Amino acid sequence: MVRDDRGGRVRRDASGGHPGADGAVAPVAAPRFAVSAVIIDLDGTLLDTVADLAAAVNAMLAELGRPPLPLERVRDFVGKGAEVLVHRALTDTFDGRAGDAEFAPAMAAFLRHYQRENGLHARCYPGVVEGLDAMRAAGLRLAVVINKPHAFTVPLLHQQGLSGYFELVVSGDSLPRKKPDPMPMLHVCACFGVPPERMLAIGDSVNDARAARAAGMRVMAVPYGYNEGLEVHALDVDAIVESLHHAASLVDCV
């Protein structure tokens, strides 16, 4: 359990727990989520794709005569879409922006290399298929919302055998704005005819948490993904779950 110094909000993992006078944590019932539909992130939540992204980033840098970045550095740079990833890779900073003359050919090179690398090393995280099966069996409607371009998202889901689980896929270029803006989350609500309070979002990063909160949704986080170098316990979420299978066990379809 972690107390957020910014606002005093206490976040806990889904096992619950409250500290006693001696500091020990007494177990409490895990939170339940009564919802009709679930929005799930892709990179870092459903699939580990960082090896593919790092390969494309480093092929881009090599083409520009730049040294490669370590895989862990690329992992920290993932989360806000391809354009931001390229800017971060070119400047080797989180907030840097390359000049237009440098960015345009770099972006084109990244997309070309990622077209080749997309899915070559990607893998489902443990519990993903079991969790999706359980959610579908419960009658929940499922959507993917991801900042990755559509041209890479749909083939990747198909290649990994996941496309059949999802009624809707909203990619980073599907709408004028993407996460952490709430627009894609609210777009799913409109398409499903489900109000935000009956939606659940599951992701791995601050972008997922902020988008869900801004849309008025409850949100879970998984601890194993990409969160731009931040601790998952610092996120404003309702529960931290060890896997999608764990998440499914806490959801009641209404």
C-alpha positions as CSV (number, residue, x, y, z in Angstrom):
1,M,0.0,0.0,0.0
2,V,1.3,3.5,-0.9
3,R,0.2,6.9,0.2
4,D,0.3,9.5,-2.5
5,D,2.0,12.6,-1.0
6,R,0.4,14.8,-3.7
7,G,-3.2,14.2,-2.5
8,G,-3.1,11.7,0.3
9,R,-4.8,9.1,-1.8
10,V,-4.1,5.6,-0.6
11,R,-3.6,3.0,-3.3
12,R,-3.3,-0.7,-2.7
13,D,-2.9,-3.9,-4.6
14,A,-6.0,-6.1,-5.1
15,S,-5.1,-8.2,-2.1
16,G,-6.2,-5.2,0.0
17,G,-4.9,-4.5,3.5
18,H,-4.8,-1.8,6.1
19,P,-1.9,-1.1,8.5
20,G,-2.5,-1.8,12.2
21,A,-0.9,0.0,15.1
22,D,2.2,-2.2,14.8
23,G,2.5,-1.5,11.1
24,A,1.3,-5.0,10.1
25,V,-1.2,-5.2,7.3
26,A,-4.5,-6.9,8.1
27,P,-6.1,-8.5,5.0
28,V,-9.4,-7.1,3.7
29,A,-11.7,-8.2,0.9
30,A,-10.4,-7.4,-2.5
31,P,-12.4,-4.7,-4.4
32,R,-15.1,-5.8,-6.9
33,F,-15.8,-4.2,-10.2
34,A,-19.3,-4.3,-11.5
35,V,-19.0,-3.3,-15.2
36,S,-20.4,-4.1,-18.6
37,A,-17.2,-3.7,-20.7
38,V,-13.4,-3.5,-20.4
39,I,-10.9,-1.4,-22.2
40,I,-7.4,-2.9,-22.3
41,D,-4.1,-1.4,-23.3
42,L,-1.8,-3.5,-25.7
43,D,1.9,-2.7,-25.3
44,G,3.0,-3.6,-21.8
45,T,-0.5,-5.0,-20.8
46,L,-1.4,-7.6,-23.3
47,L,1.9,-8.0,-25.1
48,D,5.6,-7.5,-24.3
49,T,6.6,-5.7,-27.5
50,V,9.7,-3.8,-26.3
51,A,12.2,-6.0,-28.2
52,D,10.5,-5.2,-31.5
53,L,10.3,-1.5,-30.7
54,A,14.0,-1.4,-29.6
55,A,15.0,-3.2,-32.8
56,A,13.2,-0.7,-35.0
57,V,14.5,2.3,-32.9
58,N,18.1,1.1,-33.2
59,A,17.8,0.3,-36.9
60,M,16.6,3.9,-37.3
61,L,19.5,5.3,-35.3
62,A,22.0,3.2,-37.3
63,E,20.6,4.5,-40.5
64,L,21.2,8.1,-39.2
65,G,24.7,7.2,-38.0
66,R,23.7,7.3,-34.3
67,P,24.8,4.8,-31.6
68,P,22.1,2.3,-30.4
69,L,20.1,2.7,-27.2
70,P,19.9,-0.1,-24.6
71,L,16.7,-2.1,-24.5
72,E,15.9,-0.8,-21.0
73,R,16.2,2.8,-22.2
74,V,13.8,2.2,-25.0
75,R,11.4,0.4,-22.6
76,D,11.3,3.6,-20.5
77,F,10.7,5.7,-23.6
78,V,7.6,3.7,-24.7
79,G,4.1,4.8,-23.8
80,K,3.0,7.9,-25.7
81,G,3.0,6.7,-29.3
82,A,5.4,6.4,-32.1
83,E,6.1,10.1,-32.7
84,V,7.1,10.7,-29.0
85,L,9.2,7.5,-29.0
86,V,11.2,8.8,-32.0
87,H,11.7,12.2,-30.5
88,R,12.9,10.6,-27.2
89,A,15.2,8.3,-29.1
90,L,16.7,11.1,-31.1
91,T,17.3,13.3,-28.1
92,D,17.8,10.5,-25.5
93,T,15.6,12.5,-23.1
94,F,11.9,12.2,-22.1
95,D,10.9,15.7,-22.9
96,G,13.3,16.5,-25.9
97,R,12.0,17.3,-29.3
98,A,14.1,16.9,-32.5
99,G,14.0,19.5,-35.1
100,D,11.7,19.0,-38.1
101,A,14.6,18.4,-40.5
102,E,15.9,15.6,-38.3
103,F,12.5,14.2,-37.2
104,A,10.9,13.7,-40.6
105,P,13.4,11.2,-42.0
106,A,13.8,9.6,-38.6
107,M,10.1,9.0,-38.3
108,A,9.9,7.5,-41.8
109,A,12.9,5.2,-41.1
110,F,11.3,4.0,-37.8
111,L,8.0,3.2,-39.4
112,R,9.8,1.3,-42.2
113,H,11.9,-0.7,-39.8
114,Y,9.0,-1.3,-37.4
115,Q,6.9,-2.7,-40.3
116,R,9.6,-5.4,-40.5
117,E,10.1,-5.9,-36.8
118,N,6.4,-5.7,-35.6
119,G,5.5,-9.0,-33.8
120,L,8.8,-10.8,-34.4
121,H,9.7,-11.0,-30.8
122,A,6.3,-10.0,-29.2
123,R,4.8,-12.4,-26.7
124,C,1.7,-12.5,-24.5
125,Y,2.2,-11.9,-20.8
126,P,1.3,-14.7,-18.5
127,G,-2.4,-14.8,-17.7
128,V,-3.5,-12.8,-20.7
129,V,-5.3,-15.5,-22.7
130,E,-6.8,-17.0,-19.5
131,G,-8.0,-13.5,-18.5
132,L,-9.5,-12.7,-21.9
133,D,-11.2,-16.1,-22.0
134,A,-12.7,-15.5,-18.5
135,M,-13.9,-12.0,-19.4
136,R,-15.5,-13.2,-22.6
137,A,-17.2,-16.1,-20.8
138,A,-18.6,-13.7,-18.3
139,G,-20.3,-11.7,-21.1
140,L,-18.0,-8.6,-20.9
141,R,-17.5,-6.6,-24.1
142,L,-13.9,-6.0,-24.8
143,A,-12.0,-3.2,-26.6
144,V,-8.3,-2.3,-27.1
145,V,-7.2,1.3,-26.9
146,I,-3.6,1.8,-27.8
147,N,-1.4,4.7,-28.9
148,K,0.3,2.5,-31.6
149,P,-0.6,3.3,-35.2
150,H,-3.5,1.3,-36.6
151,A,-1.3,-0.2,-39.4
152,F,0.7,-2.0,-36.7
153,T,-2.0,-2.7,-34.1
154,V,-4.4,-4.9,-36.1
155,P,-1.8,-7.2,-37.7
156,L,-0.1,-7.6,-34.3
157,L,-3.3,-8.6,-32.6
158,H,-4.1,-11.0,-35.4
159,Q,-0.6,-12.5,-35.4
160,Q,-0.8,-13.2,-31.6
161,G,-4.2,-14.8,-31.9
162,L,-5.9,-12.0,-29.9
163,S,-8.0,-10.2,-32.5
164,G,-11.1,-12.4,-32.0
165,Y,-11.5,-11.3,-28.4
166,F,-12.1,-7.6,-29.2
167,E,-15.2,-6.0,-30.5
168,L,-13.4,-2.7,-31.1
169,V,-9.8,-1.5,-31.6
170,V,-9.0,2.2,-31.2
171,S,-5.4,2.9,-32.3
172,G,-3.3,6.0,-31.9
173,D,-4.3,7.4,-35.2
174,S,-8.0,6.5,-35.1
175,L,-9.1,9.8,-33.5
176,P,-7.7,13.3,-33.3
177,R,-6.4,12.7,-29.8
178,K,-5.0,9.7,-28.0
179,K,-4.2,8.7,-24.4
180,P,-3.7,10.3,-21.9
181,D,-6.6,12.4,-23.4
182,P,-9.9,10.7,-22.6
183,M,-11.2,10.9,-26.2
184,P,-10.5,7.3,-27.2
185,M,-11.9,6.0,-23.9
186,L,-15.1,7.9,-24.4
187,H,-15.2,6.8,-28.0
188,V,-15.5,3.2,-26.8
189,C,-18.3,4.2,-24.5
190,A,-20.2,5.8,-27.3
191,C,-19.6,2.8,-29.6
192,F,-20.7,0.3,-27.0
193,G,-23.5,2.4,-25.6
194,V,-22.1,2.0,-22.1
195,P,-21.6,4.9,-19.7
196,P,-18.1,5.5,-18.2
197,E,-19.1,4.4,-14.8
198,R,-19.9,0.9,-16.1
199,M,-16.5,0.6,-17.9
200,L,-13.2,-0.7,-16.6
201,A,-9.8,0.2,-18.0
202,I,-6.8,-2.0,-17.6
203,G,-3.3,-0.7,-18.4
204,D,0.3,-0.5,-17.3
205,S,1.1,3.2,-17.4
206,V,0.3,6.8,-16.3
207,N,-1.2,7.4,-19.7
208,D,-3.8,4.6,-19.2
209,A,-4.6,5.9,-15.6
210,R,-5.0,9.5,-16.6
211,A,-7.1,8.7,-19.7
212,A,-9.4,6.5,-17.6
213,R,-9.7,8.9,-14.8
214,A,-10.4,11.8,-17.1
215,A,-13.2,9.7,-18.8
216,G,-14.7,8.9,-15.4
217,M,-13.8,5.2,-15.4
218,R,-12.4,2.9,-12.8
219,V,-9.0,1.6,-13.6
220,M,-6.6,-1.3,-12.8
221,A,-2.9,-1.4,-13.5
222,V,-0.6,-4.4,-14.1
223,P,2.9,-4.1,-12.6
224,Y,4.9,-5.7,-15.4
225,G,4.7,-3.3,-18.3
226,Y,6.1,0.0,-19.5
227,N,5.5,3.1,-17.3
228,E,8.2,5.5,-18.5
229,G,10.4,4.5,-15.6
230,L,7.8,5.3,-12.9
231,E,6.7,2.9,-10.1
232,V,3.2,1.4,-10.8
233,H,2.3,2.0,-7.1
234,A,2.4,5.8,-7.8
235,L,-0.4,5.6,-10.3
236,D,-3.9,6.8,-9.5
237,V,-5.7,3.5,-9.9
238,D,-8.3,1.5,-8.1
239,A,-6.3,-1.8,-8.0
240,I,-3.0,-3.2,-9.0
241,V,-3.4,-6.8,-10.3
242,E,-0.8,-9.3,-11.0
243,S,-2.2,-10.4,-14.4
244,L,-5.3,-10.1,-16.6
245,H,-6.5,-13.4,-15.2
246,H,-6.4,-11.9,-11.7
247,A,-8.2,-8.9,-13.1
248,A,-11.0,-11.1,-14.5
249,S,-11.5,-12.7,-11.1
250,L,-12.4,-9.3,-9.6
251,V,-15.0,-8.3,-12.3
252,D,-18.7,-8.9,-12.2
253,C,-20.6,-8.4,-15.5
254,V,-23.7,-6.2,-15.2
